[in-house]
Amino acid sequence: MRKQVNIFRIIFLSILSAFFYYFYHQISLFPTVSNFVKYPVITFVFVGILAIISLPFYFWSESGGSEDGGWLKKNILHFAHASIAYLNFLLVTVIIRDLLSFTLESILNWDVSVFYTEKGFWALFLWPVLLSFLAHLIVRTGPTVVRTQIIDERIPESFHGLKIAHISDLHISDHLLTGFVDRVLKKLKTLNADIVVLTGDIVDGNLIKHSTTVEKLRHMTATHGVYYVPGNHEYYWGMRGAFDRLKSFGICSLINESFAIQKNDDELLICGIPDPAGGHFADELVDFKKLSEGYKSNQYRILLSHQPLLADVAVDHSIHMQFSGHTHGGQFFPWNLIVGLFQKYDRGHFQVRKDKNLLNLYVNEGTGYWGPSIRLGTRCELTLVRIGNRPLDNEK
């Protein structure tokens, strides 16, 4: 584990260093802009990179039990997250400008000097500010209710038309906007869900520090219960604390366990597995063999798994449907366009087939967000999935 962390640090620092060098080099291409303007901008970007590099130190101090880092520490965190947003859009803007300039000049023989005038300079730095502001406003609006249906003829008639509300990746932490959880719970209440499922990364910070916000989750209710599995971020902060707290609210918290919902002669089995990160922190490995003990032939089995990739394993273990999160759909541009290169199942509904087995997988884009409070090209998603063994369009 330590070796992996060190490799990540080297790669992370290398990427930031390469970005700064590239950025510094491209700034030199503005001959009409005075050094009096250039160097303050370069310094601002450099300070932003230093703030990003400081993030691991913030998280280490928090995980060590610090409950309140004071005004300075909190604002350094916010500046670091704002820097991630701004520098992301700045890098994209610079790359697009350079690719466009190269194409227009080399292929069409156009004069591209306008991109490197003083006006071009200011456009280059103000455009990312606008994008960051727009992306922040999208988060400010709160979660979007996404309604969808999953039709599977194996669903028992007793559970035809069942409404499942899906929350994932809420990330209760210092960077979550004040009141965001209240807006989620307010919208959740209007859905009148039969079941609520929470697929991990719900708590992403010091539990004592955020106890007031976490306590609000006590008010989640559903006809057939609320169910939870941990994600990788819960393990980073001491999963057992969050797990036990949610369990104390009456939320059915599952680790390689199942809970059966009986209705007439039919049974719906809600199964839960830990995030693979649990193997690094608590020796809690995914155990489908343990999960399958006591399976019955009249059951329809729904798996809660933070990681969607585990659907490729679950399909071999008599699981019919899976709810997952983790990917955030890429969260913001341009990662929303390339997340599919890293995540086989990035967002939405998938049918996972293997031999004669079929598993319906739904991946939530994330009800909250991680890091900078921005969304661009994605949304904060609160999902309402209606399941049935036949089309539901004409049914209430």
Solvent accessible surface area in square Angstrom, and as a share of the most:
residue,aa,sasa,rsa
1,M,111,0.49
2,R,191,0.70
3,K,151,0.64
4,Q,106,0.47
5,V,51,0.29
6,N,59,0.30
7,I,83,0.42
8,F,129,0.54
9,R,93,0.34
10,I,115,0.59
11,I,93,0.47
12,F,58,0.24
13,L,80,0.40
14,S,63,0.41
15,I,107,0.54
16,L,22,0.11
17,S,72,0.47
18,A,62,0.48
19,F,17,0.07
20,F,48,0.20
21,Y,155,0.59
22,Y,69,0.26
23,F,1,0.01
24,Y,97,0.37
25,H,91,0.41
26,Q,15,0.07
27,I,3,0.01
28,S,67,0.43
29,L,71,0.35
30,F,0,0.00
31,P,113,0.71
32,T,89,0.51
33,V,7,0.04
34,S,61,0.39
35,N,90,0.46
36,F,174,0.73
37,V,34,0.19
38,K,22,0.09
39,Y,106,0.40
40,P,75,0.47
41,V,24,0.14
42,I,16,0.08
43,T,76,0.44
44,F,100,0.42
45,V,1,0.00
46,F,92,0.38
47,V,68,0.39
48,G,3,0.03
49,I,8,0.04
50,L,87,0.43
51,A,10,0.08
52,I,10,0.05
53,I,51,0.26
54,S,35,0.23
55,L,13,0.07
56,P,45,0.28
57,F,129,0.54
58,Y,25,0.10
59,F,53,0.22
60,W,123,0.43
61,S,46,0.30
62,E,3,0.02
63,S,66,0.42
64,G,69,0.66
65,G,45,0.43
66,S,40,0.26
67,E,88,0.40
68,D,108,0.56
69,G,31,0.29
70,G,33,0.32
71,W,195,0.68
72,L,115,0.57
73,K,42,0.18
74,K,87,0.37
75,N,57,0.29
76,I,76,0.39
77,L,3,0.01
78,H,80,0.36
79,F,75,0.31
80,A,0,0.00
81,H,7,0.03
82,A,58,0.45
83,S,8,0.05
84,I,36,0.18
85,A,4,0.03
86,Y,25,0.10
87,L,12,0.06
88,N,18,0.09
89,F,1,0.00
90,L,0,0.00
91,L,55,0.27
92,V,20,0.12
93,T,22,0.13
94,V,2,0.01
95,I,70,0.36
96,I,92,0.47
97,R,18,0.07
98,D,28,0.14
99,L,112,0.56
100,L,79,0.39
101,S,6,0.04
102,F,138,0.58
103,T,56,0.33
104,L,27,0.14
105,E,96,0.43
106,S,68,0.44
107,I,126,0.64
108,L,89,0.44
109,N,131,0.67
110,W,148,0.52
111,D,121,0.63
112,V,12,0.07
113,S,63,0.40
114,V,96,0.55
115,F,54,0.22
116,Y,38,0.14
117,T,47,0.27
118,E,83,0.37
119,K,173,0.73
120,G,15,0.14
121,F,0,0.00
122,W,101,0.36
123,A,60,0.46
124,L,7,0.03
125,F,10,0.04
126,L,106,0.53
127,W,126,0.44
128,P,0,0.00
129,V,78,0.45
130,L,96,0.48
131,L,25,0.12
132,S,21,0.14
133,F,120,0.50
134,L,84,0.42
135,A,0,0.00
136,H,45,0.20
137,L,77,0.38
138,I,56,0.28
139,V,0,0.00
140,R,121,0.44
141,T,99,0.58
142,G,3,0.03
143,P,0,0.00
144,T,59,0.34
145,V,42,0.24
146,V,20,0.12
147,R,164,0.60
148,T,37,0.22
149,Q,60,0.27
150,I,1,0.01
151,I,67,0.34
152,D,8,0.04
153,E,149,0.67
154,R,91,0.33
155,I,3,0.02
156,P,20,0.13
157,E,102,0.46
158,S,19,0.12
159,F,2,0.01
160,H,30,0.14
161,G,19,0.19
162,L,8,0.04
163,K,54,0.23
164,I,1,0.00
165,A,0,0.00
166,H,0,0.00
167,I,2,0.01
168,S,0,0.00
169,D,0,0.00
170,L,3,0.01
171,H,1,0.00
172,I,2,0.01
173,S,12,0.08
174,D,28,0.14
175,H,13,0.06
176,L,20,0.10
177,L,27,0.13
178,T,133,0.77
179,G,25,0.24
180,F,0,0.00
181,V,4,0.02
182,D,63,0.33
183,R,75,0.27
184,V,1,0.01
185,L,28,0.14
186,K,151,0.64
187,K,71,0.30
188,L,11,0.05
189,K,166,0.70
190,T,96,0.56
191,L,6,0.03
192,N,111,0.57
193,A,9,0.07
194,D,30,0.16
195,I,0,0.00
196,V,0,0.00
197,V,1,0.00
198,L,2,0.01
199,T,0,0.00
200,G,0,0.00
201,D,2,0.01
202,I,1,0.00
203,V,4,0.02
204,D,6,0.03
205,G,5,0.05
206,N,17,0.09
207,L,36,0.18
208,I,114,0.58
209,K,52,0.22
210,H,21,0.09
211,S,37,0.24
212,T,105,0.61
213,T,39,0.22
214,V,0,0.00
215,E,63,0.28
216,K,59,0.25
217,L,3,0.01
218,R,105,0.38
219,H,135,0.60
220,M,13,0.06
221,T,109,0.63
222,A,25,0.19
223,T,104,0.61
224,H,48,0.21
225,G,25,0.24
226,V,9,0.05
227,Y,3,0.01
228,Y,0,0.00
229,V,0,0.00
230,P,0,0.00
231,G,0,0.00
232,N,15,0.07
233,H,30,0.13
234,E,2,0.01
235,Y,5,0.02
236,Y,102,0.39
237,W,50,0.17
238,G,47,0.45
239,M,8,0.03
240,R,114,0.42
241,G,33,0.32
242,A,5,0.04
243,F,7,0.03
244,D,69,0.36
245,R,69,0.25
246,L,0,0.00
247,K,114,0.48
248,S,73,0.47
249,F,23,0.09
250,G,68,0.65
251,I,5,0.03
252,C,35,0.21
253,S,5,0.03
254,L,6,0.03
255,I,20,0.10
256,N,13,0.07
257,E,81,0.36
258,S,43,0.28
259,F,97,0.40
260,A,39,0.30
261,I,11,0.06
262,Q,110,0.49
263,K,78,0.33
264,N,128,0.66
265,D,128,0.66
266,D,32,0.16
267,E,4,0.02
268,L,0,0.00
269,L,12,0.06
270,I,1,0.00
271,C,0,0.00
272,G,0,0.00
273,I,0,0.00
274,P,1,0.01
275,D,2,0.01
276,P,61,0.39
277,A,13,0.10
278,G,0,0.00
279,G,24,0.23
280,H,106,0.47
281,F,97,0.40
282,A,48,0.37
283,D,126,0.65
284,E,31,0.14
285,L,119,0.59
286,V,42,0.24
287,D,51,0.27
288,F,15,0.06
289,K,163,0.69
290,K,105,0.45
291,L,5,0.02
292,S,37,0.24
293,E,128,0.57
294,G,64,0.62
295,Y,53,0.20
296,K,108,0.46
297,S,126,0.81
298,N,68,0.35
299,Q,13,0.06
300,Y,1,0.01
301,R,24,0.09
302,I,0,0.00
303,L,0,0.00
304,L,0,0.00
305,S,1,0.00
306,H,1,0.00
307,Q,30,0.13
308,P,0,0.00
309,L,77,0.38
310,L,27,0.14
311,A,0,0.00
312,D,45,0.23
313,V,65,0.37
314,A,0,0.00
315,V,2,0.01
316,D,65,0.34
317,H,66,0.29
318,S,58,0.37
319,I,4,0.02
320,H,24,0.11
321,M,0,0.00
322,Q,0,0.00
323,F,0,0.00
324,S,0,0.00
325,G,0,0.00
326,H,47,0.21
327,T,12,0.07
328,H,17,0.08
329,G,0,0.00
330,G,13,0.12
331,Q,11,0.05
332,F,20,0.08
333,F,60,0.25
334,P,28,0.18
335,W,115,0.40
336,N,17,0.09
337,L,123,0.61
338,I,57,0.29
339,V,15,0.09
340,G,43,0.41
341,L,142,0.71
342,F,142,0.59
343,Q,32,0.14
344,K,125,0.53
345,Y,16,0.06
346,D,30,0.15
347,R,65,0.24
348,G,21,0.20
349,H,76,0.34
350,F,52,0.22
351,Q,90,0.40
352,V,9,0.05
353,R,163,0.59
354,K,94,0.40
355,D,136,0.70
356,K,203,0.86
357,N,64,0.33
358,L,36,0.18
359,L,0,0.00
360,N,0,0.00
361,L,0,0.00
362,Y,10,0.04
363,V,0,0.00
364,N,0,0.00
365,E,11,0.05
366,G,0,0.00
367,T,0,0.00
368,G,0,0.00
369,Y,0,0.00
370,W,85,0.30
371,G,0,0.00
372,P,4,0.02
373,S,23,0.15
374,I,6,0.03
375,R,0,0.00
376,L,28,0.14
377,G,51,0.49
378,T,14,0.08
379,R,101,0.37
380,C,3,0.02
381,E,3,0.01
382,L,0,0.00
383,T,0,0.00
384,L,6,0.03
385,V,0,0.00
386,R,47,0.17
387,I,0,0.00
388,G,0,0.00
389,N,32,0.17
390,R,103,0.38
391,P,98,0.62
392,L,0,0.00
393,D,115,0.60
394,N,154,0.79
395,E,62,0.28
396,K,235,1.00
